Every structure is written in C-alpha cells, then in structure tokens.
Amino acid sequence: MILSPESKKALEVVIEGMENKNFNLIIRGHTDGEKPESDVYSSNWELSAARAATCLRYILSHSDIPSRRMKAVGYASAKPILPSTTDANRRENRRVEFFYMPVGRSKW
C-alpha cells in the first residue's frame, strides 16, 4: 500500500505527538463495505488491517518510537461514521484513525 504525500504529512504529526508525549497509540483501519477493487486484498478485513499496518510501518521506520507503544487494528466496515449509501459517504468511511492512550492503562 502506497501512502500519499498528505498521509505522510499527517503521520509526521502523529510521530511528533508520540515523541513529545508518553502515550500508546492504536491505529484503526476502516473500509466502506464495498468489495475491494484490488486483487491484493480479498476482504475488507484485510484491506482495513493493511491500512493500519501501513501507517504503523511508516511510523516505525521514520522514528525511534518503540513498537511496544503501538498496535494496528482492522475494523473493515464494522464502524462506519456515515451510512455507505453515497460515494461521498463511502470516501469518509475509508479512513485510518489514531487513538492515543495513556501509558500504564491496563487495557489498551
């Protein structure tokens, strides 16, 4: 999966935040529920996990943040922010979210 220049800029902001604060990071990948158009991903679960993992890989390769402070999760289309009834809504549902959790929290 190839990151756009805009995605890389956003990930640099994530890296800066992780370097300056003592938080763990959960990277959540999402899809729109439509069958993936690529032969690489046979399901939305794989596609959403790949989105999250691509972001995680970028952060690990462009920072000294320990891998134990991050995890990637794929949600497929299980958590849409909008009904996937229009092209605009489907674009919104194809996303990656970043959740910062305090270090020391027992379940993150």
Secondary structure as a PSIPRED ss2 file (coil, helix, strand):
# PSIPRED VFORMAT (PSIPRED V4.0)

   1 M C   1.000  0.000  0.000
   2 I C   1.000  0.000  0.000
   3 L C   1.000  0.000  0.000
   4 S C   1.000  0.000  0.000
   5 P H   0.000  1.000  0.000
   6 E H   0.000  1.000  0.000
   7 S H   0.000  1.000  0.000
   8 K H   0.000  1.000  0.000
   9 K H   0.000  1.000  0.000
  10 A H   0.000  1.000  0.000
  11 L H   0.000  1.000  0.000
  12 E H   0.000  1.000  0.000
  13 V H   0.000  1.000  0.000
  14 V H   0.000  1.000  0.000
  15 I H   0.000  1.000  0.000
  16 E H   0.000  1.000  0.000
  17 G H   0.000  1.000  0.000
  18 M H   0.000  1.000  0.000
  19 E H   0.000  1.000  0.000
  20 N H   0.000  1.000  0.000
  21 K C   1.000  0.000  0.000
  22 N C   1.000  0.000  0.000
  23 F E   0.000  0.000  1.000
  24 N E   0.000  0.000  1.000
  25 L E   0.000  0.000  1.000
  26 I E   0.000  0.000  1.000
  27 I E   0.000  0.000  1.000
  28 R E   0.000  0.000  1.000
  29 G E   0.000  0.000  1.000
  30 H C   1.000  0.000  0.000
  31 T C   1.000  0.000  0.000
  32 D C   1.000  0.000  0.000
  33 G C   1.000  0.000  0.000
  34 E C   1.000  0.000  0.000
  35 K C   1.000  0.000  0.000
  36 P C   1.000  0.000  0.000
  37 E C   1.000  0.000  0.000
  38 S C   1.000  0.000  0.000
  39 D C   1.000  0.000  0.000
  40 V C   1.000  0.000  0.000
  41 Y C   1.000  0.000  0.000
  42 S C   1.000  0.000  0.000
  43 S C   1.000  0.000  0.000
  44 N H   0.000  1.000  0.000
  45 W H   0.000  1.000  0.000
  46 E H   0.000  1.000  0.000
  47 L H   0.000  1.000  0.000
  48 S H   0.000  1.000  0.000
  49 A H   0.000  1.000  0.000
  50 A H   0.000  1.000  0.000
  51 R H   0.000  1.000  0.000
  52 A H   0.000  1.000  0.000
  53 A H   0.000  1.000  0.000
  54 T H   0.000  1.000  0.000
  55 C H   0.000  1.000  0.000
  56 L H   0.000  1.000  0.000
  57 R H   0.000  1.000  0.000
  58 Y H   0.000  1.000  0.000
  59 I H   0.000  1.000  0.000
  60 L H   0.000  1.000  0.000
  61 S H   0.000  1.000  0.000
  62 H C   1.000  0.000  0.000
  63 S C   1.000  0.000  0.000
  64 D C   1.000  0.000  0.000
  65 I C   1.000  0.000  0.000
  66 P C   1.000  0.000  0.000
  67 S H   0.000  1.000  0.000
  68 R H   0.000  1.000  0.000
  69 R H   0.000  1.000  0.000
  70 M E   0.000  0.000  1.000
  71 K E   0.000  0.000  1.000
  72 A E   0.000  0.000  1.000
  73 V E   0.000  0.000  1.000
  74 G E   0.000  0.000  1.000
  75 Y C   1.000  0.000  0.000
  76 A C   1.000  0.000  0.000
  77 S C   1.000  0.000  0.000
  78 A C   1.000  0.000  0.000
  79 K C   1.000  0.000  0.000
  80 P C   1.000  0.000  0.000
  81 I C   1.000  0.000  0.000
  82 L C   1.000  0.000  0.000
  83 P C   1.000  0.000  0.000
  84 S C   1.000  0.000  0.000
  85 T C   1.000  0.000  0.000
  86 T C   1.000  0.000  0.000
  87 D H   0.000  1.000  0.000
  88 A H   0.000  1.000  0.000
  89 N H   0.000  1.000  0.000
  90 R H   0.000  1.000  0.000
  91 R H   0.000  1.000  0.000
  92 E H   0.000  1.000  0.000
  93 N H   0.000  1.000  0.000
  94 R C   1.000  0.000  0.000
  95 R C   1.000  0.000  0.000
  96 V E   0.000  0.000  1.000
  97 E E   0.000  0.000  1.000
  98 F E   0.000  0.000  1.000
  99 F E   0.000  0.000  1.000
 100 Y E   0.000  0.000  1.000
 101 M E   0.000  0.000  1.000
 102 P E   0.000  0.000  1.000
 103 V C   1.000  0.000  0.000
 104 G C   1.000  0.000  0.000
 105 R C   1.000  0.000  0.000
 106 S C   1.000  0.000  0.000
 107 K C   1.000  0.000  0.000
 108 W C   1.000  0.000  0.000
